[in-house]
Amino acid sequence: MTLLYCVIVVALTIVVVIERRALRIKAKHRWWFTILLWVVALVMLVVPFWQHTSQEYLISGLFVAAVLILLTLWRQGLADFAVINGMLATRAYSGLTGYLLVPEKDTVAATFYGGSVRVTTLHLLATADQITALLSTQAPQIKRLTKAPENQ
């Protein structure tokens, strides 16, 4: 089981590194979520040492802590091939039909649609022009919208 845990952590580490290198425009970081996961990871590191029950318990605690720490390193944003919203929520541009940009104080809220269905909203750390330039070159089939589509 220990070998399986190591393989999973190594594979997840590779995926996180590839994802971080693929991002062209990053989204605003969710610090509250990161802090929460770091606290849980710290608990999962401390409790097995404190209880001294078994080696398997210690190894599984280390595994859970490593996975939680890797989850905090996952960033949201736009890559050349997809909208990356989460580890299980990467949307290829081919599945999207439009996007709506709303400038905010420090970010630009980019809402992506598949038909009239809202797929995701990201608060991107870029200007509307930078976002439009990336999407027009990487995903010309996605149209910039002036208002949210009507549900039919």
VENKA-V171560 format. One record per pair of residues at least 12 apart in sequence whose ideal C-beta (glycine too) atoms are under 10 Angstrom apart, sorted by the first residue. I is the first residue (numbers start at 1). J is the second residue. D is the distance in whole Angstrom. If there is no record, write none. Layout:
I_J_D + I_J_D
This chain:
1_56_7 + 1_59_8 + 1_60_8 + 1_63_9 + 2_55_9 + 2_56_8 + 2_59_5 + 2_60_9 + 2_62_10 + 2_63_9 + 4_63_9 + 5_59_6 + 5_60_7 + 5_62_8 + 5_63_4 + 5_64_9 + 5_66_8 + 5_67_9 + 6_59_9 + 6_63_8 + 6_66_9 + 8_63_7 + 8_66_9 + 8_67_8 + 9_62_9 + 9_63_7 + 9_66_5 + 9_67_7 + 9_69_10 + 9_70_7 + 10_66_10 + 12_66_8 + 12_67_6 + 12_70_5 + 12_71_9 + 12_73_10 + 12_74_9 + 12_87_9 + 13_66_8 + 13_67_10 + 13_69_10 + 13_70_6 + 13_73_9 + 15_70_9 + 15_74_9 + 15_87_8 + 16_69_10 + 16_70_5 + 16_71_8 + 16_72_10 + 16_73_5 + 16_74_6 + 16_75_9 + 16_87_9 + 17_70_10 + 17_73_9 + 18_79_10 + 19_73_9 + 19_74_6 + 19_75_7 + 19_76_10 + 19_77_9 + 19_79_8 + 19_82_10 + 19_84_6 + 19_87_8 + 19_90_8 + 20_73_7 + 20_74_8 + 20_75_6 + 20_77_9 + 20_84_10 + 21_79_9 + 22_75_10 + 22_77_9 + 22_78_10 + 22_79_4 + 22_80_7 + 22_81_7 + 22_82_8 + 22_84_8 + 22_90_10 + 23_75_6 + 23_76_8 + 23_77_4 + 23_78_7 + 23_79_6 + 23_80_9 + 23_84_7 + 24_77_7 + 24_78_6 + 24_79_6 + 24_80_6 + 24_81_10 + 24_126_9 + 24_130_9 + 24_131_10 + 24_134_6 + 24_138_8 + 25_76_10 + 25_77_5 + 25_78_4 + 25_79_9 + 25_108_9 + 25_110_9 + 25_122_9 + 25_124_5 + 25_125_7 + 25_126_5 + 25_127_10 + 25_130_7 + 25_131_6 + 25_133_10 + 25_134_6 + 25_135_9 + 26_75_6 + 26_76_7 + 26_77_4 + 26_78_8 + 26_84_10 + 26_122_9 + 26_124_7 + 26_125_5 + 26_126_8 + 27_75_7 + 27_76_4 + 27_77_5 + 27_78_8 + 27_83_10 + 27_84_8 + 27_85_8 + 27_107_8 + 27_108_10 + 27_109_10 + 27_110_8 + 27_120_10 + 27_121_10 + 27_122_4 + 27_123_6 + 27_124_5 + 27_125_7 + 27_126_9 + 28_76_8 + 28_77_9 + 28_104_9 + 28_106_7 + 28_107_5 + 28_108_10 + 28_109_10 + 28_122_8 + 28_123_4 + 28_124_7 + 28_125_6 + 29_72_10 + 29_75_7 + 29_76_8 + 29_123_10 + 29_125_9 + 30_72_10 + 30_75_10 + 30_76_8 + 30_123_9 + 31_72_10 + 33_71_9 + 33_72_8 + 34_69_10 + 34_71_9 + 34_72_5 + 34_73_9 + 34_74_10 + 35_72_9 + 36_68_9 + 36_72_9 + 37_65_10 + 37_67_10 + 37_68_5 + 37_69_8 + 37_70_10 + 37_71_6 + 37_72_5 + 37_73_10 + 38_65_10 + 38_68_8 + 38_69_7 + 38_72_6 + 39_68_9 + 40_64_8 + 40_65_8 + 40_68_6 + 40_69_10 + 40_71_10 + 41_61_10 + 41_62_10 + 41_64_8 + 41_65_4 + 41_66_8 + 41_67_8 + 41_68_4 + 41_69_5 + 41_70_10 + 41_71_9 + 41_72_8 + 42_65_8 + 42_68_9 + 42_69_10 + 43_61_9 + 43_64_10 + 43_65_8 + 43_68_10 + 44_60_9 + 44_61_5 + 44_62_8 + 44_63_9 + 44_64_5 + 44_65_4 + 44_66_9 + 44_67_9 + 44_68_7 + 44_69_10 + 45_58_10 + 45_61_7 + 45_62_7 + 45_64_9 + 45_65_5 + 45_66_9 + 45_68_10 + 45_69_9 + 46_61_9 + 46_65_9 + 47_61_6 + 47_65_10 + 48_60_8 + 48_61_4 + 48_62_7 + 48_64_9 + 48_65_9 + 49_61_8 + 49_62_10 + 70_87_9 + 71_86_9 + 71_87_7 + 74_86_7 + 74_87_6 + 76_89_9 + 76_90_10 + 76_120_9 + 76_122_6 + 76_123_9 + 76_124_9 + 77_110_10 + 77_122_7 + 77_124_7 + 77_125_8 + 77_126_9 + 78_93_9 + 78_99_10 + 78_110_8 + 78_112_10 + 78_122_8 + 78_124_7 + 78_126_8 + 78_130_10 + 78_131_7 + 78_134_6 + 78_135_7 + 78_138_8 + 78_139_9 + 79_92_10 + 79_93_9 + 79_134_9 + 79_138_8 + 80_93_9 + 80_134_8 + 80_137_9 + 80_138_5 + 80_139_9 + 81_93_7 + 81_94_9 + 81_138_7 + 81_139_9 + 82_94_9 + 82_95_9 + 82_96_9 + 82_138_9 + 82_139_9 + 83_95_9 + 83_96_7 + 83_99_9 + 83_110_8 + 83_112_6 + 83_119_7 + 83_120_6 + 83_122_7 + 83_135_10 + 83_139_9 + 83_142_10 + 84_120_10 + 84_122_9 + 85_112_9 + 85_119_8 + 85_120_5 + 85_121_9 + 85_122_7 + 86_120_9 + 89_119_9 + 89_120_7 + 91_112_7 + 91_114_8 + 91_119_6 + 91_120_7 + 92_139_9 + 93_112_9 + 93_135_8 + 93_138_7 + 93_139_4 + 93_140_9 + 93_141_7 + 93_142_6 + 94_139_8 + 94_141_7 + 94_142_9 + 95_112_9 + 95_114_6 + 95_115_10 + 95_119_8 + 95_142_10 + 96_112_5 + 96_113_7 + 96_114_6 + 96_115_9 + 96_119_6 + 96_120_9 + 96_135_9 + 96_139_7 + 96_141_8 + 96_142_5 + 96_143_10 + 97_112_9 + 97_113_6 + 97_114_6 + 97_115_6 + 97_116_9 + 97_117_9 + 97_119_9 + 97_141_8 + 97_142_7 + 97_143_7 + 97_145_9 + 97_149_8 + 98_111_9 + 98_112_8 + 98_113_5 + 98_114_9 + 98_115_9 + 98_116_9 + 98_119_10 + 98_141_10 + 98_142_6 + 98_143_5 + 98_144_7 + 98_145_5 + 98_146_10 + 98_148_9 + 98_149_7 + 99_111_7 + 99_112_5 + 99_113_7 + 99_119_9 + 99_121_10 + 99_122_10 + 99_131_8 + 99_132_9 + 99_135_7 + 99_139_9 + 99_142_6 + 99_143_8 + 99_144_6 + 99_145_7 + 100_112_8 + 100_113_7 + 100_118_9 + 100_121_9 + 100_144_8 + 100_145_5 + 100_146_8 + 100_147_7 + 100_148_6 + 100_149_9 + 101_124_9 + 101_126_10 + 101_127_9 + 101_128_5 + 101_129_10 + 101_131_6 + 101_132_7 + 101_135_10 + 101_144_7 + 101_145_9 + 101_146_10 + 102_121_9 + 102_123_10 + 102_128_9 + 102_148_10 + 103_127_8 + 103_128_6 + 104_123_7 + 104_124_10 + 106_123_8 + 106_125_8 + 107_122_9 + 107_123_4 + 107_124_6 + 107_125_6 + 107_126_8 + 107_127_10 + 108_122_9 + 108_123_7 + 108_124_5 + 108_125_8 + 108_126_6 + 108_127_7 + 108_128_5 + 108_129_10 + 108_130_9 + 108_131_6 + 108_132_10 + 109_121_6 + 109_122_8 + 109_123_5 + 109_124_8 + 110_122_5 + 110_123_8 + 110_124_5 + 110_126_9 + 110_128_9 + 110_131_6 + 110_132_10 + 110_135_9 + 110_144_10 + 111_145_9 + 111_148_7 + 112_135_9 + 112_142_8 + 112_145_10 + 113_142_9 + 113_143_9 + 113_145_7 + 113_148_8 + 113_149_6 + 114_142_10 + 114_149_10 + 115_149_7 + 115_151_9 + 115_152_9 + 116_148_9 + 116_149_4 + 116_150_6 + 116_151_5 + 116_152_6 + 117_149_8 + 117_151_8 + 118_148_7 + 118_149_9 + 118_151_9 + 128_144_9 + 131_144_9 + 132_144_6
